[in-house]
Amino acid sequence: MNKVKILLSGLLLLSASGVMAQGAKNIRLNEVLTNNTTSIVDEFGQREAWIELENVSFTTYNIRGMYLTTDRSVLDPKMSVPERIKRMSVIPNGETRTQIGGRQHITFFCNSNPAQGKLHLSLSVPMSEPVWIGFYNGNAVELIDSVTVPALAADQSYARHGNSWSVKSAENVTPGIENFIMTDETKDAKLKRDDPHGFGITLLAMGIVFFCLAVLFLFFWLFGLIMRHFDEAKNVQPIKAVTKTVEVTHDIAHATGNILQDGLKTKGIDKEVYIAVISMALKQYQDDVHDIESGIITIKSRQTGWTDEGNQMTHFSKPVIPSSHNAPQIPTTPEIH
């Protein structure tokens, strides 16, 4: 999971840096008017040359800290950044209008005094001569956009149309809005005009499809990782088993500690074992049932078949006594009672 987090973080950082870099390049020069006699006026009612910038993306971007210049010497790559900044006019901070929304425009007055307002620049723009205009990023090194404006008549403007520029008459000048707008033009006609070969709409459709496929791939990939993680978690022993193991280990450690502490005194046996053995013996003694005897031995007689046999064995064992006349005597059989 740590590898996944690192991968996602790296992709996020790369995408964020790409968005920031692409955001600055989405700001470009859109329309320039050098000789203003009947066009827009500033807050003080004065008519000055103006330069219009456009955000061609659909996201908001703040252009504060970026630079405009009409001095071609800044194109020298050997020129130091501080020297280049001296020949540029910076777009000041503290102006909410410099936060350009998607497909929005902003107009700056040139040949003016910055003290008159945040949209007033001291940028020098000649009235009836060709002039080169450069738009630089906040590092004063990266050239984002540039255009060479030809000599224009009064109230004419030089406007961008796609990747090309053209001169617009005074009645068609459009400061602050999209160039070459036709009020009676339908959306289909505008789409055909902006994308006559259909390349734009094709790329847009393919981009949406591939984006959706990428989102689905990412979703199922993350889903698979989560499910695999759950499967691995099931193979882990339950917490109760782990707790039981800890308890048994603790008991063994306790008994071992007692043995080590008592040593030879207890012969290596826990005191608790002695107590348990004695308790079991007492319990067994109390529970065991014995006959209660008086201590006097009583012998009771009993008739058996050995009595008669004994008498017979005693009768045959008597000796024969001879008479005085040495006459033989016939033994008589005794009566058995």
C-alpha positions in Angstrom: 0.0 0.0 0.0 2.9 2.3 0.7 4.1 1.9 -2.9 0.6 2.8 -4.2 0.6 5.9 -2.1 4.0 7.0 -3.4 2.9 6.3 -7.0 -0.3 8.3 -6.6 1.5 11.2 -4.9 4.1 11.3 -7.7 1.3 11.4 -10.3 -0.5 14.1 -8.4 2.7 16.3 -8.2 3.4 15.8 -11.9 -0.1 16.6 -12.9 -0.1 19.7 -10.6 3.2 21.0 -12.1 1.9 20.3 -15.6 -1.3 22.2 -14.9 0.6 25.2 -13.6 2.9 25.3 -16.5 0.1 24.8 -19.0 -2.0 27.5 -17.2 0.6 30.2 -17.9 0.7 29.2 -21.6 -3.0 29.5 -21.9 -2.7 33.3 -21.5 -1.9 35.0 -24.8 -2.0 38.3 -26.6 -5.4 38.8 -28.2 -5.8 42.3 -29.6 -3.8 45.6 -29.7 -4.8 49.1 -30.5 -2.0 51.7 -30.7 -3.8 54.9 -31.9 -6.9 55.5 -29.7 -9.1 58.4 -30.7 -12.6 57.0 -30.5 -12.2 53.7 -28.7 -12.6 52.9 -25.0 -11.6 55.4 -22.2 -9.9 54.8 -18.8 -11.2 55.9 -15.4 -10.1 59.4 -16.0 -11.8 59.8 -19.4 -8.6 59.6 -21.3 -8.0 57.6 -24.5 -4.8 55.6 -24.5 -3.3 52.7 -26.4 -4.3 49.3 -25.0 -3.3 45.7 -25.1 -5.8 42.8 -24.5 -4.9 39.4 -23.0 -7.1 36.3 -23.3 -7.4 33.1 -21.2 -8.0 30.5 -23.9 -8.6 27.7 -21.3 -11.7 27.0 -19.2 -9.9 27.4 -15.9 -9.0 30.5 -13.9 -5.4 31.8 -13.9 -3.9 34.8 -12.1 -1.4 36.8 -14.3 -0.1 39.1 -11.5 3.7 39.3 -11.5 3.9 38.5 -15.3 5.5 41.0 -17.7 4.8 43.0 -20.9 7.5 44.6 -22.9 8.1 46.3 -26.3 11.9 46.3 -26.0 13.4 43.6 -28.3 16.7 43.7 -26.5 15.2 41.3 -23.9 15.4 38.6 -26.4 19.2 38.4 -25.8 19.6 35.1 -23.9 22.8 36.5 -22.3 21.0 39.3 -20.6 20.7 39.0 -16.9 17.2 38.7 -15.3 17.5 42.0 -13.3 18.5 43.9 -16.5 15.6 42.3 -18.4 13.1 43.2 -15.7 14.2 46.9 -16.0 13.0 46.9 -19.6 9.6 45.4 -18.8 6.4 46.5 -17.2 5.1 44.2 -14.5 1.4 43.4 -14.0 0.9 44.5 -10.4 -0.6 42.7 -7.5 -3.7 43.7 -5.6 -6.1 43.7 -8.6 -8.9 41.1 -8.6 -9.3 41.5 -12.4 -5.9 40.0 -13.0 -7.6 36.7 -11.9 -8.7 35.8 -15.4 -11.5 33.3 -15.7 -11.8 30.7 -18.5 -12.4 32.2 -21.9 -12.2 35.7 -20.4 -10.2 38.9 -21.3 -8.4 41.7 -19.6 -7.3 45.1 -21.1 -4.3 47.1 -20.0 -3.8 50.8 -20.9 -0.3 51.7 -22.2 1.8 54.9 -22.2 0.2 55.6 -18.9 1.1 56.1 -15.2 0.8 53.0 -13.0 -0.3 55.4 -10.1 -3.6 55.9 -12.0 -4.7 52.3 -11.5 -3.7 48.7 -11.5 -4.5 48.3 -15.2 -2.3 51.3 -16.2 1.2 50.4 -17.4 4.1 52.6 -18.3 4.7 50.4 -21.4 5.8 52.5 -24.3 3.6 51.8 -27.5 4.2 54.1 -30.5 1.1 55.3 -32.2 1.7 55.0 -36.0 4.8 52.7 -36.1 5.3 49.0 -36.1 5.9 47.6 -32.6 7.0 44.3 -31.2 5.2 43.2 -28.0 6.4 40.4 -25.8 4.5 38.6 -22.9 6.8 37.0 -20.3 6.2 34.7 -17.4 6.8 35.7 -13.8 10.4 34.6 -14.0 11.1 37.2 -16.8 12.9 34.5 -18.8 10.1 32.4 -20.4 8.5 34.1 -23.4 4.9 33.0 -23.5 3.6 34.9 -26.5 4.7 37.7 -28.8 3.5 39.6 -31.9 4.7 42.3 -34.2 2.0 44.9 -34.7 2.1 46.8 -38.0 1.6 50.5 -38.3 -2.1 51.1 -37.7 -4.4 53.9 -38.6 -6.5 55.7 -36.0 -8.8 53.3 -34.0 -7.7 50.3 -36.0 -6.7 47.2 -34.0 -4.5 44.2 -34.7 -6.5 41.1 -33.5 -5.9 37.4 -33.3 -8.1 34.9 -35.2 -7.0 31.4 -34.3 -3.3 31.3 -35.0 -3.3 34.2 -37.4 -3.6 38.0 -36.9 -5.4 40.6 -39.0 -6.2 44.3 -39.0 -9.7 45.2 -37.9 -11.5 48.4 -38.8 -12.6 50.8 -36.1 -16.2 49.6 -36.1 -15.2 46.0 -35.6 -12.8 46.6 -32.7 -13.8 44.4 -29.7 -11.9 45.2 -26.5 -12.8 42.9 -23.6 -14.8 40.3 -25.7 -14.1 37.7 -28.3 -12.7 38.8 -31.6 -14.8 38.6 -34.8 -18.1 38.1 -33.2 -21.2 38.1 -35.4 -24.5 38.7 -33.6 -26.6 36.8 -36.2 -24.3 33.8 -36.4 -25.7 30.5 -35.1 -23.7 28.1 -33.0 -23.4 25.6 -35.8 -22.1 28.3 -38.2 -19.6 29.4 -35.5 -18.4 25.9 -35.0 -17.9 25.4 -38.7 -16.0 28.7 -38.9 -13.8 27.8 -35.9 -13.3 24.2 -37.0 -13.9 23.9 -40.7 -12.3 20.4 -41.0 -13.8 18.9 -37.8 -10.4 18.1 -36.3 -11.2 19.9 -33.1 -14.4 18.1 -32.4 -12.9 14.8 -33.3 -10.0 15.2 -30.9 -12.4 16.4 -28.2 -14.6 13.3 -28.6 -11.6 10.9 -28.6 -10.2 12.7 -25.6 -13.4 12.2 -23.7 -13.5 8.5 -24.5 -9.9 7.9 -23.5 -10.4 9.9 -20.4 -13.4 7.8 -19.4 -11.4 4.6 -20.1 -8.5 5.8 -18.0 -10.9 6.6 -15.1 -12.5 3.1 -15.4 -9.0 1.5 -15.4 -7.9 3.4 -12.4 -11.2 2.6 -10.6 -10.9 -1.2 -11.1 -7.2 -1.2 -10.4 -7.8 0.5 -7.0 -10.8 -1.8 -6.4 -8.6 -4.8 -7.0 -5.9 -3.6 -4.6 -8.5 -3.0 -1.9 -10.0 -6.5 -2.4 -6.6 -8.1 -2.3 -5.9 -6.3 0.9 -9.1 -7.6 2.5 -8.2 -11.2 1.4 -4.8 -10.9 3.0 -6.4 -9.5 6.2 -8.6 -12.6 6.5 -5.5 -14.8 6.7 -4.3 -13.0 9.8 -5.0 -14.7 13.1 -7.9 -13.2 15.0 -7.2 -10.7 17.8 -8.5 -13.2 20.4 -5.9 -15.8 19.4 -3.2 -13.2 19.6 -4.5 -12.1 23.0 -4.5 -15.7 24.3 -0.9 -16.2 23.1 0.1 -13.1 24.9 -1.6 -14.3 28.1 0.1 -17.7 27.9 3.4 -16.1 27.3 2.9 -13.9 30.3 2.1 -16.9 32.6 5.1 -18.8 31.4 7.3 -15.8 32.0 5.8 -15.4 35.5 6.5 -19.0 36.4 10.0 -18.8 35.0 10.6 -15.7 37.0 9.5 -17.5 40.2 11.8 -20.4 39.5 14.7 -18.2 38.9 14.0 -16.2 42.1 13.5 -19.2 44.4 16.4 -21.3 42.9 17.4 -24.3 44.9 15.2 -23.3 47.8 12.1 -24.5 46.0 13.8 -27.1 43.9 12.9 -25.3 40.8 9.1 -25.6 41.4 6.8 -22.7 41.7 5.3 -22.0 45.1 1.9 -22.0 43.6 2.4 -25.6 42.6 3.0 -26.6 46.2 -0.1 -24.7 47.3 -2.2 -26.4 44.5 -1.0 -29.9 45.5 -1.7 -29.4 49.2 -5.1 -28.0 48.4 -6.0 -30.9 46.1 -4.9 -33.4 48.8 -7.0 -31.8 51.5 -10.0 -31.7 49.1 -9.5 -35.4 48.2 -9.3 -36.3 51.9 -12.5 -34.5 52.7 -14.4 -36.0 49.8 -13.1 -39.6 50.2 -15.6 -41.8 52.1 -14.1 -44.4 54.7 -15.8 -46.8 57.2 -15.8 -45.5 60.8 -14.3 -48.2 62.9 -14.0 -48.7 66.7 -10.5 -50.1 66.7 -11.7 -53.5 68.3 -11.2 -56.6 66.2 -14.2 -59.0 66.4 -13.8 -62.7 65.4 -17.0 -64.7 64.9 -17.0 -68.5 64.7 -18.4 -70.2 61.7 -19.3 -73.8 60.9 -17.4 -75.3 58.0 -16.8 -78.8 56.6 -13.3 -78.9 58.0 -14.7 -79.8 61.5 -15.6 -83.4 60.6 -12.4 -84.0 58.7 -10.5 -82.8 61.6 -12.1 -85.3 63.9 -11.4 -88.1 61.6 -7.7 -87.2 61.2 -7.5 -87.0 65.0 -9.1 -90.5 65.4 -6.7 -92.3 63.1 -3.7 -90.8 64.7 -4.3 -92.6 68.1 -1.7 -95.4 68.8 -2.7 -99.2 69.4 -2.0 -100.4 72.9 -1.2 -104.2 73.1 -2.5 -106.5 75.8 -0.5 -108.0 78.5 -0.8 -111.4 77.0 0.7 -110.2 73.7 -2.6 -111.1 72.1 -3.4 -109.2 69.0 -6.3 -106.8 69.4 -8.6 -105.8 66.6 -9.1 -102.0 66.6 -12.6 -100.7 66.9 -14.1 -97.9 65.1 -15.1 -94.9 67.3 -18.5 -93.5 67.0 -18.8 -90.3 65.3 -21.0 -87.9 67.1 
